[in-house]
Amino acid sequence: MKTTAIVTIICAPLMLSGAALAQHSGHAGHTMATENTGEVKAKAVVHKVDTAKGMINVTHDPVPALKWPQMTMDLPVTKKVDLSKLKAGDKVTITLKQGVDKQFRVTNVDMAH
């Protein structure tokens, strides 16, 4: 009697916010991983702040820990991020963390770039 094995491979894709579309730009820099917290930091330039939607549009440096290239994207922020202090053109360091819904959010914005 022959036995046939069926192997299923499931790949979990990296999920970005639905509004996140990559656009390459010339911003240079580096990223930093925060050990044991699941957070990743990246240098970025703010292009737009949407306080009503709790979103920022930034161009961030490559994020090797997430295998993200340098790109411009909309990112949701957590409630603890004070968007009233941000404006277009600000050079910042953002902290990203993936939620249980697999979406990355900005958990902190540091004005020191």
Secondary structure as the mmCIF struct_conf table of DSSP 4:
data_model
#
loop_
_struct_conf.conf_type_id
_struct_conf.id
_struct_conf.beg_label_comp_id
_struct_conf.beg_label_asym_id
_struct_conf.beg_label_seq_id
_struct_conf.end_label_comp_id
_struct_conf.end_label_asym_id
_struct_conf.end_label_seq_id
HELX_LH_PP_P HELX_LH_PP_P1 PRO A 13 MET A 15
TURN_TY1_P TURN_TY1_P1 GLY A 18 ALA A 19
STRN STRN1 THR A 31 THR A 34
TURN_TY1_P TURN_TY1_P2 GLU A 35 GLY A 38
STRN STRN2 GLU A 39 ASP A 50
TURN_TY1_P TURN_TY1_P3 THR A 51 GLY A 54
STRN STRN3 MET A 55 HIS A 60
STRN STRN4 VAL A 63 VAL A 63
HELX_RH_3T_P HELX_RH_3T_P1 PRO A 64 LEU A 66
TURN_TY1_P TURN_TY1_P4 LYS A 67 LYS A 67
STRN STRN5 TRP A 68 TRP A 68
HELX_LH_PP_P HELX_LH_PP_P2 PRO A 69 PRO A 69
BEND BEND1 GLN A 70 GLN A 70
STRN STRN6 MET A 71 PRO A 76
STRN STRN7 VAL A 77 VAL A 77
TURN_TY1_P TURN_TY1_P5 LYS A 79 LYS A 80
BEND BEND2 VAL A 81 VAL A 81
HELX_RH_3T_P HELX_RH_3T_P2 LEU A 83 LYS A 85
TURN_TY1_P TURN_TY1_P6 ALA A 88 GLY A 89
STRN STRN8 LYS A 91 GLN A 98
TURN_TY1_P TURN_TY1_P7 VAL A 100 ASP A 101
BEND BEND3 LYS A 102 LYS A 102
STRN STRN9 PHE A 104 ASP A 110
BEND BEND4 MET A 111 MET A 111
#
